[in-house]
Amino acid sequence: MKKTPYNIYQCIDNDLYNDKKNQWWQADSPLYLISSSFNPARISYLRKKLITELNINPQGKLALDIGCGGGFLCEELARVGFSVTGIDPSEQSIQIATNHSNISGLQINYIIGTGEALPYDNSSIDFVFCCDVLEHVRDLPKVISEISRVLKPGGLFFYDTINRTWLSQLIAINILQVWQSWAIAPPNLHVWKMFIKPKELRLLLEENNLEWKDPIGLMPNTAFPFVLHNLRKRSKGELSYKDFGEKIWMKESKVTSLMYIGFAIKH
């Protein structure tokens, strides 16, 4: 893969994370769905792979969350036992994340920066996390190169992202962003051409000394008609975002054609 052409990258609205109206931790904000509908599956997968299968103790291990946003995943990682740093280009998001971690009594380091230029020495980080972020960056090869550079030998890179398929075009773009009868996400939150096929990500990882481990899919917890029904209720104001998140969330699946989650090990 190459750096995303500018004419495609300019279609994505990454500036929404700087909008003061988008308060990450407000339960009736669309951004809060990241915490309620996506993070439980991420943390479950992490615990299964890291603690149960690999028998790794996370206590005190250095963990870097790239594209941390308002700190949802960072706070979960801190509670697991990691020593956590979150990095994000949005000053607004970093301020929100810092304030919330202080309120929560969690020791998390937050800095402003990008995945293309990580401010860390070679082989200095135990674990890197990048969830719901890879499909937002312009220079994906550079981000993967930087992740490999800062990881210690034997260190792990955890990620999830959206597959570039007809199903993701239908659901992630048309239903969730475009078609107002169901749309729940901000316009231009995602751009379909920036989604990443598993074989593309695997090649990038292997080119950067990261051993690919087969990912699994992420799909809604319930039948698609029920998802549409609740999306419609949300669009009509009959459900809050908080209510929606309590009904619909992502779970592990054999189907990877919408989203997939996985990890890689640094050689």
N, C-alpha and C positions, 0 to 999 in steps of 0.2 A: 504493500500500500504506500501511497504518497501523501504528502500534505494536501489537505482539502483545498480545492480551488476557491479563490476569494468569492466568486460569484455564487457559489453554493454556501460557503460559510456565512456570508452576510445575511442569508435568509433566516438563520437561527437567532432567537432573541435571548442571548445570555445576559443582556442588561436588566432583565426582569429581577435578577437577584440583587440588584442595587436599589430597587424600588422600595421606598420606606413603607409602602402599603402592604408589601409581602412579608408579613411577620411570621417567621418560620414556626414559632411555638404557639401561635394562636390556633386553637382547635378547629375554628371554622375558616381556616385558610387552605387553599388547594395544596400549598407546600407541606402542610401537616400530614397529608396522605403518605408522604415518604416515610414518616415515622409509623403511622398506624397500619398502612397496607403493604409496605415493602420491607421495612427493617426487621420485623419478626422472622421472616423467612431467611434473611441474611444472617442474623445472629444464630438461628437454628443450624444453618449450614456450617457456619464457622465453628460452632461448638462441636458438631459432629465430626468434621474433618480434623480440626486442630487438636481437640482434647480427647475425643473418643477413639478416632482411628489412628492419629499420629502420636498420641500420648505426649503432647507438648504442654508444658505448664506456662501459661501466659504471664504469670506474675512478674512484673517489673520489666518485661520485654518491651523494646522500643517499637512503637507502632505509628506509622504515618498514614493519615487519611487524606488523600488528594481530592480536592474539590469538596471540602467538608461542609460547605453551605452553613446552615445554622447550627450544626453540631450534633444532629441526631445520632449518627453512627459513632461519632467520637465518644459521646456519653455512654453508649452501650459498651463500647470497647473498654472504656475506663472501668466500668462496673465488672467486666470480665476479669480485669486485673492488669491490663496493659498500661504502660507509661505512654500516653497518647499526645501526639501533635497533630493538629488539623491545619491544612493549608488551603487557601482559596483566594482567587483574584478579587473577590468582592469585599471591599472594606465594610460595607453595610452588613453583609452576612457574618463576617468575622466579629464585628462588634456585638451582634445579637448572640452569636455562639459564646463569646467570652462572658457576656452578662449572664446568660442562662447557666453556664457551668459554675459561675460563682454562686448563684442562687442555689444551685443543686449541691454545692459543697464538693465539687469534683476538681481535681488538679489536672487541668488540660491546658496545654500550650497551643495557642492559636497564632498563626502568622499569615500575612498577606503574601501571596506568591502564586506561581503557576507550575503545572506539571512539566512544562517544557524546560524549566530552569530551576530545579530543586536546590535549595541552599544548604546542601549537606555534603559531607565528604564521601568519597568512594567507600563502599562496604561498611556503612555506619548504621544501617537500620535493619532491625530483625524482621519486621513485617510491614508490607505496604498494602493499603486498601484503596480501591478506586471503584466506587459503586454509583451507578447512574451518572457517570461522568465521561467515560471514554467516547461516547457518541456526541459529546458537546465540544471536544477540543478540535482545533484546526490541524495541529501537527501531531497526529497519533503516533507515527514512528518515533518522533522525538520524545514523546511522553514515555513510551515503552522503554526507549533507550535510557532515559533518566531513571526510571524505576529500577532497571537492572543495575545501573551504576551504583545507586545508593544502597541496594540490598547487600547484606552480608552473604557470603557463600552458605548455602543451605537455607537462606531466608525465603519466606513465602510471600507471594503476591496474590491477594484475593481480589476478585472483580465480579461485577455483573454488568451486562449491557443488553442492548436490543438488537435482535437479528434483523437483517435486511431481507425481508420476504414479503410476499403478498399479504400474509396475515398481519404483519406489523404495519404495513401500509393501511390496511383496513381498520385495525384496532387503535394502534398508537397515534396514527395521524388522523384518519378520517373521523372515526367515532369519538375519540377523546379530545381532539383539537378543532376539527372543522365542522362537523355536522352538529348544529346547535341544539337539535332535539336531545342529544346525549352528551355533548362536549362538557368536560369537567376540568380540562387543563387549559392554561393560558395559550393563546394563539402563538404559533411558532416556537413553542417550547422545544420541539424536536423537528428535525429535518430528515426525511426518510433516506436521502442519499448519504447521510452521515452515519446511518446504522451500520453495524459491522457483522459480517458473516463469520461464523466460528472458524472456518478454514483460513480466513484472512488474519484473524487474531492469533491463531496458532502459529502461522508462519512468522509473524512479527515477534512473538515470544521466542520461538526457536532461534531466530536470527540474533537475539539478544541474550543468549545463554540462559533462557528460562524454560525449564522443562514443563511442557503442557500436560495437564491432567484433565482427562475427559470431563467436560462440564455437564451439568444437568439443566433442565428447563425450569422456568418459573411461569406458572399459569394461575388464573383466578381460582379461588377456592370453591366456586360453585358453577352451575351451568350457565352458559352464555345468555340465554333468554332472561335469567334472573339478574345477571349483570346489567343487561340493557334496561330492564325494568327499573332498577335502582338508579342507573344513570339518568333515566328520564325523570324520576322523582327528584333527583338532585338538581337537574336543570330547571325544573319548575319551582324550586324552592321548598319542596315538601320534605326534603331531607337536608340536613346540614352536612358539611364535609365530615364532621366528627361522626355523625350517624352513618354516613356512607362507609367510612373506614371501619366501623364496627360490624358491617355486613359483608364487605368485599375486601379480601386481602389475597396476596400472592402466596402460593405454596409450591413445593418442589413437584416436578413433573418429568416424565420421560420426553415430553414434547419441548423441543428447543426452538421452534419456529417463531415464537414471540419474543421471549427473553431467555437468557441463559446465565448461569452463575458457575464460577469455577475458580481454580487457583493454579499457580505454577511455582516451581521450586528453582531457585538460583543455583546454577552449577558452581 
